[in-house]
């Protein structure tokens, strides 16, 4: 057998190890014969028996077979599908320790990537409950005759297969408790094997389900969907092609969420980007305002503004606010939200913030404050323009510590800003996802 075949062969005997730390994706890290081994299901301080699931040049991968000495922070996972489903990775770790781990992940990104540290650490933002918080999701759907049912849910951990699950503890209960009913519904359709996905979008009260279909629905199928919607309180949309094909089965849903602190209501479409955790979103907006301190004399730039989630609250306090977003449809929604909320001191522009911006009219304006809420890729390209635009104070909201660490290094070491404060926000409890917020000031 060639060298490649021998390399793939995994040890069959269980191995004992002490777990030293937690990786940034929520796996326990042990050193076996001097080599890092990432062990799913293991926690720092534990002695475990594990089996190898993969070997790499620089590290190995494994999963726990038995916990010989448990961590004091280990708890019983609430979801019966934990370990199989890839949606959560930290249900076996108590909530307080999850936050500490996320703070450490952010601190490591600042230290090792950006070579910076905040002058002050903010207290973490946590919600009223770490369960049933998720109001946005993309559920996979697969008709599996061997199992005698249609699977609806998230992918298995480290697999392209769908997990066989009948409930979800992190989805809002309206949808998390209805997976079996959705399975039966899709199984009853004439195109049961041609429905690959259901997208979930909730506002403060209602839930829209967007069914992706690869073949046309029969009249009887549509009637079954209507009946299901009436019985369970859902609103059904159908997607027959690309994103532009999404349309209501019967009538449009006026989805919206309230921001009582600012006396605002924001409207959105089912496929628009909105925060998955409405409780944390409201707390995040409050903290962003506390950090940025917008006043009537300020001109504020909101980059990656989406439907106006930060822009409109800023406009209730600042003199002038300009929002910029790459997706034209979200800019249209933001303008409509400003109109609906009677805000006339805010304007919106569509622009790709990763490309040349010299011809953009808003680039010629001056701003003394800014807020950035970029995607996972960060905001490196636009940072270079902020000093010339006059930005003295900025709040950076991040969904990925790696790019925040990188961008913080650029802001501090090259662009003349200080990292005044930073902290984590528990937007995705029981996952390794780290949402964070940071304040930068010039000089």
N, C-alpha and C positions, 0 to 999 in steps of 0.2 A: 504494500500500500504506500502511496506517495506521502510526502511530508504534509500536504494539505489535509489529507484524510486523517492522519494521526493527530493533527492540530485540533480537529473538530471533536475528538473523543473526550468525553467528560468523565471525571472520576465518579464512580458509582457509590462509594462508601460515604456515609454522612461525616461531616467534619465539625469539630468543636472550635469555637472561637469566642473571644471577648470583643464586644462592640465598643469602638472608641468614640464615634461621633455620628452625626446625621448628615447625609449628603444634601445638596440643594434640591434634589428631587424627592427627598423624604425617605431614602433608604439608609439603613445602618451601615457604617463603614468599619470593617475590621481589617487587620493586617495578618495575612497567612503566608508564612515563609517570606516575609518582607514585601509582599505584593498586596495592594489595596483590593479588597473584595467588597462589593456593594450588595448588601443582603436585604431583600424586600421583607418587610415585616419585623425587622429587628430595630431595637432602640439603644441609644448610648447607655453604657454601664451594664448591659445584659450579657450573660453567658448563654450562647445558643448552640444548637445543632443545626447545621444547614446542609443543603445540597447545591452543587453547582448547576447553573442553568446556561452559562456561557463563559467563554474565556477569550480575553483580548490580550494584546501585546502588553498594555500598560496596566490593565486591571481585569478582574474577574467579576462575574455576576452570579447571584445565588438567591435562594429563598429559604426562609426559616422552616425547619421541620419541627423543632421543639425549643421552647424557651426554658432553659435550665435554671437561670436566675433572673427573674423579671426586674425591670426598672420600677422604681417607685412611682414613675409617671405613666406607667402602662394602665390602660383602662380597657374594658370590654367594648369592642366596636358595636355601635347601635344597629348598624345595617347588617342583615344576614348575608349580603352579597359582598361585603368588604373582603378584599383579597382576590376575588375573581374580577369584579368590576374595576375598571381603570379610572373611574370618575373621582375617587378619593384615595389618598395615600396615607392619611394621618389619623384615621378614626381611632387607632389604638393608642394614641398619645393624648393626654389630658389637655383641655383647652388652653389653660394658662401656659403650659410648656410649648404648645404649638406657637403661641405668640412669641415666647422667648426665642424659639428656633428661628422664626421669621425675622425677628430683630437682628439675630446673629448673622443671618444670610445677608441682610442689607448692610450691616457693619462690615462684613467680609468683602462685599462688592466695593464699598468705599475704600477700604484699606488696600486691597490687592489689585483692583482695576484702576480706580481713580487716584490712589495715593492721597486721599483726603479723609478727614473726619469732621462731623458736624460739631460746632461749638456747644450745642445743647441737643440732647435727645428728647423728642416729644413723647408724651405718654401714648401708648398704642390706642387706636380707635377700634373698639369692639362693639358688637351689636347686642340686642336684647337676648337673642338666641342664636346658636350656631347651627340650628336645624331648620329645614323648610324655607331657607332664605332665597333659593335660586329661582328667579323669574324669567330668565332667558336660558335657552338650551337648544342644542341640536341633537335629536335622538335618532339613532340608527334604527332601521327596520329591515328585517330579513325573515322571509318565509322559510322555515326549516322543516320539511316533511318528516325527517327522522325523529324530530322532537314532537311532532304532531301539533305544532303551533307556530305562530308568528312571534319572533322575538322583537321587543321594543325596548330600547335603552341605550346604554353607553357601551363602548368597546371593552373587551377584556383587557386586563393589564398585560402590556407587552405583546399584544396580539391584534390582528385585524378582524378577529371574530367578535360578534356581538355577545355580550354577557347574557346568560339566561336569568333574567331578573323579573320579579313581579311587583317591586316597589322601589322607591328611592327616598332616602331620608333627607337629602339636601335639596331636592326639588321642592317647590311650593306644594303643600299637601293636595291642592286641587289636581295637580298633574302627577305628583309623586305617588299618590295612592291609586292612580287610574291606569297603570301600565297594563294590567291584565285585561281591563276593558278595552283599551286601545288595541291590544293583541287580537282579541276576539273580533273587534270591528274590522281591522285590516284583513283578517282571515276570512271574513264573510264577503269581501269584495270580489268581483270577477277578475280583478287585476291584483290579487293578493301578492303575487310574486313580482310586481312591477311598482311597488311603493318602497323606495329605498330610504326615505327620511321623513321625519316630522319635526318641524321647527316650532319651538314654544316661545311665545312672547306674551308677557303679562303686564298690565298696568296695575293700578292700586287695587283693582277688584276683579277685572275680567281676564280671561285667558284665551288667546288666539292660538290655534293649531294650524300650521301651514303644511299641507300634505304635498310632498314632491311625488309626482306620478310620471311614469315613463310611457304609459299608454293612456288613451282617453278613457274617462270614466263612463260607464253605462248609466242610463237614467236610473236604474234600480240602485246602483252604487251611490249616486247623488242623494237619493232618498234615504238610504241607510245613514249617510253622513249627517243629513239634516236631523234625522231622528236621534242620533247619538248626541248631536249638539244640544238639542232641546232637553234631553234627559239628564245630561251632565253639566249643562251651563257653559259649554264651550262655544267659541265662534270659529267657524271653519273657513280657511283659505285654501286655494289650490295653486300649485306651481307646476305647469305643464312643460316649461322650458327653462330658460335662463332666469336670473333674478327679476328681469323686467316683466316676466309672465305671471308673477304672483298676483292673484285676484281673488276677491271674496267669493265663496260659494253662492251666497245670496246677496247680502248687503255689507257695505263697508263698516268696519269697526272704528269708532272714534276712540282710540287708545290715548290715555293721558295719565300723567302722575302729578301730584301736587307737591309743592315746596312751601309749606305753611310759613316757615320763617321769613320768606321773602314775598309772601302773598302772590305766588306764581303758580300757573298750571302749564305744563309742557305737553304738547301733543306729538305723537310719533306714529309711524307705520310699523307693522309687525316685523319687517326685515331691517329696520333702522338699528344702528348701534345704540343701546342704552345699557346702563349699569345693571348687572344681574342682581345686586343686593340693594334694594331701595332704602333699607334702614341705614346701612353704611354710607350710601350715597348722600343722604341728608346730613349725616354727621360729617362727612368729608367736605361738603359745601360749607358748613359752618366753620370748620377748621381752616379751610382755604381763605375765607373772608377774614378770620382772626389773624392769619399770618400776613396776608397781603395788605390789609387795612385800607381798602378803597375809600376815597373821600370825594366830595363834589369837585375838588380842584384837579383830580387825577384824570389822565388819559391812559386807558388800559388796553393792552393787546392780548387777545385770547387766541392762542394757536392750537390747531387741531380741535376746533370748537364743537364739531358735531351739530346736534340739534339745538345747541345753546344751553346745555346743562350748567356750565359755569358762566357763560356770557351774560345771560339774563339776570341771574342773581347779582353779578357785578354791576350791571346797568341800574339796579335799584339803589346803588350807593355811590358809584363813580360818576364823574361829569360826562365822560365820553368813553364808549367801549367799541372796539373793532374786533370782530370774530373772523377767523380765517380757517377754512376747511377744504380738504382736497376733493370730497365728494359733492358734486353739484346738487344732488337731490337732498342731501342733508342741509346744505346752505339754504335751499328753498324752504325746508321745514323750519330752520332757525328764524328766517325772516317772517314766516307765518306766525311763529310763536311770539316774536316781538310784537307783531301787530295785534295778536289776540290779547296780549298782556298790556297794551297801550304804552309801550316803551318806544320813545322816539329819539333816544340818545345813543342808539346802538346801530351799527351797520355790519353787514356780512359780505365776505368775498370768497369766491372759489379759487383755490390755487394749490398746485402741487408743491408742498413745502420741502420736498427733496430735490427740486430742480431749480434752475436759475429764476430769480424773482425780480430782476432789475426793472422790468416793465410794469410791475404791479404798482398801482397808485398808492395803496396803503403803505408801501415800503418807503414812500417819501414823507410820511408823517412822523411826528415825534411822539413817543410814549414814555412815560416815566415809570410805569409798572406793567408787568406781563404775567400771564398764566399759561403754562404749557401742559397739555395732557396728551402726549404722543402715544402711538401704538408701541408694540414690543420693540420695534427697531430704533426707538429713541428719537432725539431731536437734533443730532449733531450738526446737520447741514444748516439749519436756521439759526443756531446759536451764534454763529460768527457775525450775524447782522445786528444782534441786540445792543451791543455797546454803542454803535453808531446811531441807533434809533433813539438813544437816550434812556434806555431802561436801567433804572437804579435798583429796583426791587422786583423779584420774581418768585412765583410759586411754581414748582415743577411737580406734577402728579405722574407717577410712573407705575406701569404694570409689569416691569421687568428690572430687577436690581442690577443686572449686568450692564444694561445701557444707561441706567441712571448713574452708576458708578463711573462709566466712561465719560458721560457728559458732565458730571460734576468735576472730574479732573480737568476737562477742557475749560470749564467756566472759572475754576479757581486758579489753575496754573498758567493759563494763557490769556484769559479774557478779563481778569482783574476783579472777580467776584469772590465773596466769602460764603462758605456754606454755614449759614447761621444755625439752622436746626433741621432735623429730619426725624421721621418716625414711620411706623408701619400702620396699615389699616387692614383689618381682617375682612376683606371683601369676599374671600373664598375660604371659609372655615373647612377644616378637615382635608384640605389640599395643600400642596407645597407652593402654590401660587402666592407670590408676595406683591401686594399693592403697597405703595409708599408715597409719601409727600415730603417735599423739601423746600426750604426757604433760602434764597440767595440774595445777597445785597452787594452793591458795588463798593469797592474800596475797603 
